[in-house]
């Protein structure tokens, strides 16, 4: 898609609600659009919306090998609830083994560089395989989630993957997300009720304290500006 067409599309959908945006994309990019789900609240909302519009849409998640039991449990609950077959992508066994051999099982605590290498092997590389054949990536980013996401837009061009990145909930508040979850009885990770607003790999996630930012429990030993795994790094 050229720059002019991309900007025209962005303007035409500006101000539309998530359901309207999803309907347009699911209709115009049928079989070339995919939801990448982390099983977080936002992605569970999007799963519910998508299944109601086009139940055959591809939905996948990344099993890094370090997820919480509760996350695996939610995968099963979600598949049963919506009668879908969520695709599960795992990291390359050889890459993981070599990384652990060279730098240790919990290398990510030693440096930001090590943590990003772990994320690359366990998340980014499998993600690229999952994107094969797709032109649009649906994702659950919201601007209020963290300082690294305040500039994200409804529709973006993902240079790293050569595809459109769609953020239908970009303007939603956390309260709007929870309202939708409750009103539509959407299944969610039980850890959210135990002080975990943002959930990733078990060694890199902790519950937050009252008054802390919702992303404070992710890679808590790092500065807020570095708290992305690489999946959502923006390249202009």
C-alpha positions as a Markdown table, in Angstrom:
| # | Residue | x | y | z |
|---|---|---|---|---|
| 1 | Unk | 0.0 | 0.0 | 0.0 |
| 2 | Unk | 1.5 | 3.4 | -1.0 |
| 3 | Unk | 1.8 | 6.3 | 1.4 |
| 4 | Unk | -1.1 | 8.3 | -0.1 |
| 5 | Unk | -3.5 | 5.4 | 0.1 |
| 6 | Unk | -2.4 | 4.6 | 3.6 |
| 7 | Unk | -3.0 | 8.1 | 4.8 |
| 8 | Unk | -6.4 | 8.2 | 3.1 |
| 9 | Unk | -7.4 | 5.0 | 4.8 |
| 10 | Unk | -6.3 | 6.3 | 8.2 |
| 11 | Unk | -8.3 | 9.5 | 7.8 |
| 12 | Unk | -11.4 | 7.6 | 6.6 |
| 13 | Unk | -11.5 | 5.4 | 9.7 |
| 14 | Unk | -10.5 | 8.1 | 12.2 |
| 15 | Unk | -13.2 | 8.4 | 14.9 |
| 16 | Unk | -14.8 | 5.1 | 14.1 |
| 17 | Unk | -15.4 | 2.7 | 17.0 |
| 18 | Unk | -13.4 | -0.6 | 17.2 |
| 19 | Unk | -16.3 | -2.7 | 15.9 |
| 20 | Unk | -16.6 | -0.5 | 12.8 |
| 21 | Unk | -12.9 | -0.6 | 12.2 |
| 22 | Unk | -12.7 | -4.3 | 12.6 |
| 23 | Unk | -15.6 | -4.9 | 10.2 |
| 24 | Unk | -14.0 | -2.8 | 7.5 |
| 25 | Unk | -10.6 | -4.6 | 7.8 |
| 26 | Unk | -12.1 | -8.1 | 8.2 |
| 27 | Unk | -14.1 | -7.6 | 5.1 |
| 28 | Unk | -11.4 | -6.0 | 2.9 |
| 29 | Unk | -8.5 | -8.1 | 4.0 |
| 30 | Unk | -10.2 | -11.5 | 4.4 |
| 31 | Unk | -7.7 | -14.3 | 4.7 |
| 32 | Unk | -4.9 | -11.8 | 4.9 |
| 33 | Unk | -5.5 | -10.5 | 8.4 |
| 34 | Unk | -4.5 | -12.0 | 11.8 |
| 35 | Unk | -4.9 | -11.3 | 15.5 |
| 36 | Unk | -1.7 | -11.7 | 17.5 |
| 37 | Unk | -3.0 | -12.4 | 21.0 |
| 38 | Unk | -1.0 | -12.2 | 24.2 |
| 39 | Unk | -4.2 | -13.3 | 26.0 |
| 40 | Unk | -4.2 | -10.0 | 27.8 |
| 41 | Unk | -7.5 | -8.1 | 28.5 |
| 42 | Unk | -7.3 | -6.1 | 25.3 |
| 43 | Unk | -6.7 | -9.2 | 23.1 |
| 44 | Unk | -9.5 | -11.0 | 24.8 |
| 45 | Unk | -11.8 | -8.1 | 24.0 |
| 46 | Unk | -10.6 | -8.2 | 20.4 |
| 47 | Unk | -11.1 | -12.0 | 20.2 |
| 48 | Unk | -14.7 | -11.6 | 21.3 |
| 49 | Unk | -15.3 | -8.8 | 18.7 |
| 50 | Unk | -13.6 | -10.6 | 15.9 |
| 51 | Unk | -15.4 | -14.0 | 16.4 |
| 52 | Unk | -18.7 | -12.2 | 16.4 |
| 53 | Unk | -17.9 | -10.5 | 13.1 |
| 54 | Unk | -15.8 | -13.2 | 11.2 |
| 55 | Unk | -15.3 | -16.4 | 13.3 |
| 56 | Unk | -12.8 | -17.9 | 10.8 |
| 57 | Unk | -10.2 | -15.1 | 11.3 |
| 58 | Unk | -6.8 | -16.4 | 12.2 |
| 59 | Unk | -5.9 | -15.9 | 15.8 |
| 60 | Unk | -2.5 | -17.0 | 17.2 |
| 61 | Unk | -0.5 | -16.7 | 20.3 |
| 62 | Unk | 3.2 | -17.2 | 21.2 |
| 63 | Unk | 4.1 | -19.8 | 23.8 |
| 64 | Unk | 7.5 | -18.7 | 24.9 |
| 65 | Unk | 8.1 | -21.7 | 27.1 |
| 66 | Unk | 8.1 | -19.4 | 30.2 |
| 67 | Unk | 4.4 | -18.5 | 30.5 |
| 68 | Unk | 2.2 | -18.8 | 33.6 |
| 69 | Unk | 0.0 | -21.8 | 34.1 |
| 70 | Unk | -2.9 | -19.4 | 34.2 |
| 71 | Unk | -2.1 | -18.2 | 30.7 |
| 72 | Unk | -2.1 | -21.7 | 29.3 |
| 73 | Unk | -5.4 | -22.3 | 31.1 |
| 74 | Unk | -6.9 | -19.2 | 29.5 |
| 75 | Unk | -5.9 | -20.4 | 26.0 |
| 76 | Unk | -8.0 | -23.6 | 26.6 |
| 77 | Unk | -10.9 | -21.6 | 28.0 |
| 78 | Unk | -10.9 | -19.2 | 25.1 |
| 79 | Unk | -10.8 | -21.9 | 22.5 |
| 80 | Unk | -13.7 | -23.7 | 24.1 |
| 81 | Unk | -15.7 | -20.6 | 24.7 |
| 82 | Unk | -15.5 | -19.3 | 21.1 |
| 83 | Unk | -15.2 | -22.7 | 19.4 |
| 84 | Unk | -11.9 | -21.7 | 17.7 |
| 85 | Unk | -8.6 | -23.3 | 17.1 |
| 86 | Unk | -6.0 | -20.7 | 18.2 |
| 87 | Unk | -2.7 | -21.2 | 16.5 |
| 88 | Unk | 0.2 | -21.6 | 19.0 |
| 89 | Unk | 3.8 | -20.7 | 17.9 |
| 90 | Unk | 6.8 | -21.8 | 19.9 |
| 91 | Unk | 10.5 | -20.7 | 19.7 |
| 92 | Unk | 13.1 | -22.6 | 17.8 |
| 93 | Unk | 14.4 | -25.3 | 20.2 |
| 94 | Unk | 18.0 | -25.1 | 19.0 |
| 95 | Unk | 18.0 | -21.3 | 19.4 |
| 96 | Unk | 16.7 | -21.5 | 22.9 |
| 97 | Unk | 19.2 | -24.3 | 23.9 |
| 98 | Unk | 22.2 | -22.3 | 22.6 |
| 99 | Unk | 21.1 | -19.1 | 24.3 |
| 100 | Unk | 20.6 | -20.9 | 27.6 |
| 101 | Unk | 23.9 | -22.7 | 27.3 |
| 102 | Unk | 25.8 | -19.5 | 26.6 |
| 103 | Unk | 24.1 | -17.1 | 28.9 |
| 104 | Unk | 22.1 | -19.1 | 31.5 |
| 105 | Unk | 18.5 | -19.9 | 32.0 |
| 106 | Unk | 17.6 | -16.5 | 33.5 |
| 107 | Unk | 20.0 | -14.3 | 31.4 |
| 108 | Unk | 17.4 | -11.5 | 31.1 |
| 109 | Unk | 18.1 | -10.2 | 34.7 |
| 110 | Unk | 21.7 | -9.5 | 33.8 |
| 111 | Unk | 21.2 | -6.8 | 31.2 |
| 112 | Unk | 18.7 | -5.1 | 28.8 |
| 113 | Unk | 20.7 | -6.6 | 25.9 |
| 114 | Unk | 20.3 | -10.1 | 27.3 |
| 115 | Unk | 16.6 | -9.6 | 28.0 |
| 116 | Unk | 16.0 | -8.4 | 24.4 |
| 117 | Unk | 17.9 | -11.3 | 23.0 |
| 118 | Unk | 15.6 | -13.7 | 25.0 |
| 119 | Unk | 12.6 | -11.8 | 23.7 |
| 120 | Unk | 13.9 | -12.0 | 20.2 |
| 121 | Unk | 14.3 | -15.7 | 20.3 |
| 122 | Unk | 11.2 | -16.6 | 22.2 |
| 123 | Unk | 8.8 | -14.0 | 20.7 |
| 124 | Unk | 10.0 | -12.0 | 17.7 |
| 125 | Unk | 11.3 | -14.9 | 15.6 |
| 126 | Unk | 8.2 | -17.0 | 16.1 |
| 127 | Unk | 6.0 | -13.9 | 15.4 |
| 128 | Unk | 7.6 | -13.6 | 11.9 |
| 129 | Unk | 6.7 | -17.2 | 11.1 |
| 130 | Unk | 3.1 | -16.6 | 12.3 |
| 131 | Unk | 2.7 | -13.5 | 10.0 |
| 132 | Unk | 3.4 | -15.5 | 6.8 |
| 133 | Unk | 0.7 | -14.8 | 4.3 |
| 134 | Unk | -0.9 | -11.9 | 6.2 |
| 135 | Unk | -1.0 | -8.2 | 5.3 |
| 136 | Unk | -2.6 | -6.8 | 8.5 |
| 137 | Unk | -1.7 | -7.4 | 12.1 |
| 138 | Unk | -4.5 | -6.7 | 14.7 |
| 139 | Unk | -3.1 | -5.9 | 18.1 |
| 140 | Unk | -4.4 | -4.7 | 21.5 |
| 141 | Unk | -2.2 | -1.6 | 22.1 |
| 142 | Unk | -3.7 | 1.3 | 24.0 |
| 143 | Unk | -2.0 | 4.7 | 24.4 |
| 144 | Unk | -2.5 | 4.9 | 28.2 |
| 145 | Unk | -0.7 | 1.6 | 28.8 |
| 146 | Unk | 2.8 | 3.0 | 29.0 |
| 147 | Unk | 5.1 | 5.8 | 28.0 |
| 148 | Unk | 6.4 | 3.7 | 25.1 |
| 149 | Unk | 2.9 | 3.7 | 23.5 |
| 150 | Unk | 1.6 | 7.2 | 23.8 |
| 151 | Unk | 2.4 | 8.0 | 20.1 |
| 152 | Unk | 0.9 | 4.9 | 18.6 |
| 153 | Unk | -2.0 | 5.3 | 16.2 |
| 154 | Unk | -5.1 | 3.5 | 15.1 |
| 155 | Unk | -3.5 | 2.4 | 11.8 |
| 156 | Unk | 0.3 | 2.2 | 11.5 |
| 157 | Unk | 2.8 | 0.8 | 9.0 |
| 158 | Unk | 5.0 | -1.8 | 10.6 |
| 159 | Unk | 8.3 | -1.5 | 8.8 |
| 160 | Unk | 9.9 | -4.4 | 10.5 |
| 161 | Unk | 7.3 | -6.9 | 9.3 |
| 162 | Unk | 6.2 | -5.1 | 6.1 |
| 163 | Unk | 2.5 | -5.0 | 7.0 |
| 164 | Unk | -0.3 | -2.8 | 8.4 |
| 165 | Unk | -0.6 | -2.8 | 12.1 |
| 166 | Unk | -4.1 | -2.2 | 13.4 |
| 167 | Unk | -4.8 | -1.0 | 17.0 |
| 168 | Unk | -8.6 | -0.9 | 17.3 |
| 169 | Unk | -8.5 | -0.1 | 21.1 |
| 170 | Unk | -5.8 | 2.5 | 20.9 |
| 171 | Unk | -8.1 | 5.2 | 22.4 |
| 172 | Unk | -9.8 | 3.1 | 25.0 |
| 173 | Unk | -9.2 | 3.5 | 28.7 |
| 174 | Unk | -8.6 | 0.6 | 31.1 |
| 175 | Unk | -12.1 | 1.1 | 32.4 |
| 176 | Unk | -13.6 | 0.7 | 29.0 |
| 177 | Unk | -11.8 | -2.6 | 28.6 |
| 178 | Unk | -13.0 | -3.9 | 31.9 |
| 179 | Unk | -16.6 | -2.7 | 31.1 |
| 180 | Unk | -16.6 | -4.7 | 27.9 |
| 181 | Unk | -15.1 | -7.8 | 29.6 |
| 182 | Unk | -17.9 | -7.8 | 32.2 |
| 183 | Unk | -20.8 | -6.9 | 29.9 |
| 184 | Unk | -19.9 | -9.6 | 27.4 |
| 185 | Unk | -18.7 | -12.2 | 29.9 |
| 186 | Unk | -15.3 | -12.5 | 28.2 |
| 187 | Unk | -12.9 | -15.0 | 29.8 |
| 188 | Unk | -9.8 | -13.4 | 31.2 |
| 189 | Unk | -6.6 | -14.4 | 33.0 |
| 190 | Unk | -7.3 | -15.1 | 36.7 |
| 191 | Unk | -4.0 | -13.3 | 37.6 |
| 192 | Unk | -5.7 | -10.0 | 36.8 |
| 193 | Unk | -7.6 | -10.5 | 40.0 |
| 194 | Unk | -4.4 | -10.9 | 41.9 |
| 195 | Unk | -2.7 | -7.6 | 41.1 |
| 196 | Unk | -1.3 | -8.5 | 37.6 |
| 197 | Unk | -2.7 | -5.9 | 35.2 |
| 198 | Unk | -0.1 | -6.8 | 32.5 |
| 199 | Unk | 1.0 | -10.4 | 32.1 |
| 200 | Unk | 3.9 | -11.8 | 30.1 |
| 201 | Unk | 6.5 | -14.5 | 30.9 |
| 202 | Unk | 6.5 | -15.6 | 34.5 |
| 203 | Unk | 10.1 | -14.7 | 35.4 |
| 204 | Unk | 9.6 | -11.2 | 33.9 |
| 205 | Unk | 6.2 | -10.4 | 35.5 |
| 206 | Unk | 5.2 | -9.4 | 39.0 |
| 207 | Unk | 2.1 | -8.1 | 40.7 |
| 208 | Unk | 2.0 | -4.3 | 41.0 |
| 209 | Unk | 1.6 | -2.2 | 44.2 |
| 210 | Unk | -1.2 | 0.3 | 44.7 |
| 211 | Unk | -0.6 | 3.5 | 42.7 |
| 212 | Unk | 1.9 | 1.9 | 40.4 |
| 213 | Unk | 1.7 | 2.2 | 36.6 |
| 214 | Unk | -0.1 | -0.8 | 34.9 |
| 215 | Unk | 3.1 | -1.8 | 33.2 |
| 216 | Unk | 5.2 | -1.5 | 36.4 |
| 217 | Unk | 5.2 | -5.3 | 36.9 |
| 218 | Unk | 6.7 | -6.0 | 33.5 |
| 219 | Unk | 10.6 | -6.1 | 33.5 |
| 220 | Unk | 10.4 | -4.2 | 36.8 |
| 221 | Unk | 14.2 | -4.0 | 37.1 |
| 222 | Unk | 14.4 | -1.8 | 33.9 |
| 223 | Unk | 13.6 | 1.8 | 33.3 |
| 224 | Unk | 10.1 | 2.5 | 31.8 |
| 225 | Unk | 11.6 | 3.7 | 28.5 |
| 226 | Unk | 13.0 | 0.3 | 27.7 |
| 227 | Unk | 10.0 | -1.8 | 28.6 |
| 228 | Unk | 9.1 | -3.3 | 25.2 |
| 229 | Unk | 10.1 | -6.8 | 24.0 |
| 230 | Unk | 10.6 | -5.7 | 20.4 |
| 231 | Unk | 7.2 | -6.8 | 19.1 |
| 232 | Unk | 6.0 | -3.2 | 19.2 |
| 233 | Unk | 9.1 | -1.2 | 18.4 |
| 234 | Unk | 8.2 | 1.5 | 16.0 |
| 235 | Unk | 10.3 | 2.2 | 12.9 |
| 236 | Unk | 9.4 | 5.2 | 10.8 |
